[in-house]
Amino acid sequence: MPFRSGYKIAVFILSFLAAYSSCTAQKSLTDTVVPLREVDVSAARLDVFTVGTKVVRIDSTDLGTCKTLSLADMLSTLSLVAVKSYGAGSLATISMRGTGAAHVAVLWNGFSLQSPMNGGTDISLLPVFFADKVTLQYGGAGALFGSGALGGSIHFENKPSFNRGWNISIGSAAGSFDDYSGQFSALFSGKKLVSSTKIFYNSAQNNYPFTNITLVAKPISKLQHAAIISTGLLQENYLKIGNNQEINIRIWCQDEQRQIPPLMVKPYSNATQDDRFARLSAGWQRTSAKVDLQLRSGLFYDIQHYENPDINTDALLTSVVSSTDAESSFRPAKGHIINAALNLTYAQASSDNYSETAEQQKESLFVSWKYVTKNGNLKTAVSLREEVVDGTLMNPVPAAGIEWNLFKSFKVYANGSGVYRLPTLNDRYWVPGGNRELKPEQGWTEELGIQHQINIKSFTTSYEISAFNSNIHNWIIWLPMDSYWSPRNLLEVWSRGTEATLNGGFSKKSWHVKISASINYVKSTNQKSKYENDASVGKQLIYVPQISAFGRLEIGWHNVQLIYLHSCTGGRYTTSDNTFFLEPYQTGKIYLSNKFHLQHFAIEIYGSISNIWNTEYQSIAWMPGTGRSFKVGIVLTADGRFKNDNSK
């Protein structure tokens, strides 16, 4: 069996690397002790080897302002990625650089969260409260992150901090349309042990008013049957073993029950969906002056229960995914880093629309090398991934990137990467229509960009401009075949565009002001006919806006913070021949908070107004967006690190 042979290879490689690490560690420990907290092995691929690509990190301030939101709501507010939402609390998917919902890799601490059944990730199920770090990596990264990373990748991460003492936090918020949420977190952070527990609860009726443009009189209606109830638990445990080893165990359980609201063109809906999942991961890592080692494994169990009595449908979908990595980073000489890893992934799924239990087995081997010159002005990296899927050897996937500081604070970067996406289990096993002869989507992406930062006393400004190009072959599309639909490798998609960002900041004594603005242009078109007289050739892909813009203004004084966010979304076509489209729209959000510190206690009071201009819009055709809404909340925190700083 391929799985067993791959397992033996993984054990052999890990044993070899462990033995080599022990030798090098003994040799170098007398000279250098590498503190574990300064070397995060699991983040090596994202932080070290994404050379020449655009990477955007959501800062801690923004994570704090969005702590009661889902990842979908945060990204639609704070970024230029296209979030496609099927209504308040309903399914939400993401598109980056003109690709589809299954073309963005979403990873939790390095583990892919993409569904093995449909290839997508419902980012409305990812609570920002559970994230310590959120990073957006733009552009293809198939060599680093595998199948599905065609348009980019989103990294949802948890990061321990040792020796911080204890922290207990309780928060509650209430908002428009019967929106209520509660959060609890408890942290113990010692010299050797970190244990963190996070629990959240959220419920909302989402019965907001909207103008029903499908009716002659265009009356004001209320959205019906859109309530949600969501609960979740995240337990993290980290233990240091000596000065250079760590083990960790994470458990994430969640249940979301939601009603599926009707579209404007329908008078009612009785559909419901219950999403439940349990995610368990365990890992070990060891660092030394020369070699870092990591072994990690994850088990992910998902259940989706969809009921719609209106069409006599009761569907139960289940999937189980196991993933194991053996990874090492080796520094043979100053300025050189080599990363090698072997991944074993097994996926199994069942559905009433499968004639049998569907399975997929992958063994992946990838290697990366990075070189940095002595003065740090030049960085280069090359990567290569080879994969065996169900016993079939795939084409190798390469990548190369470069970053060059031409002069102080001015950088030029470029990257080229192979990308691919494997057919999903639905693509292969769905009855009727599944096609087991499908080929993987494959292509190449390139980008070129510049970054420049200017510091003048207390004023800082920076800008970044990038251009990208992507050509994807064998793009999978489902087409009608007699009495049913079936997937085919028919599309050739060409995506290209530019992105620009400007940031500025000023600080003086107790004041600070930050401002940023971004704009994207994306042209994503199908270049190949699906059938005779196909009107979609050369036309923009559906739901991909050509123009998007975002602005942010933050004003802070002592512990008072005022933030205004403004986003602009261009028109989006809803038909492949571009005859129908959704109007462009703009929304604004304002957030105000104040935090009081007293000894070991803190109280934060905050409030927000979303869609402050009460814009009427549609993210999906005939699904009304949420109008103006209000939210207020309070967070009480007890923390051993706090001191009385009210006098500041």
PyMOL commands that set and color helices and strands:
alter all, ss='L'
color gray80, all
select helices_A, chain A and resi 2-28+36-38+41-47+60-65+71-78+101-103+123-125+128-130+142-145+309-311+425-429
alter helices_A, ss='H'
color red, helices_A
select strands_A, chain A and resi 55-58+82-85+92-95+104-108+111-112+133-138+152-157+165-175+179-189+193-204+209-211+220-222+228-241+245-259+272-286+291-308+313-330+336-350+358-372+378-389+392-393+397-407+410-421+441-456+459-481+484-508+511-526+547-557+560-569+572-573+581-582+585-598+601-610+618-620+623-624+629-639
alter strands_A, ss='S'
color yellow, strands_A
deselect
rebuild
show_as cartoon
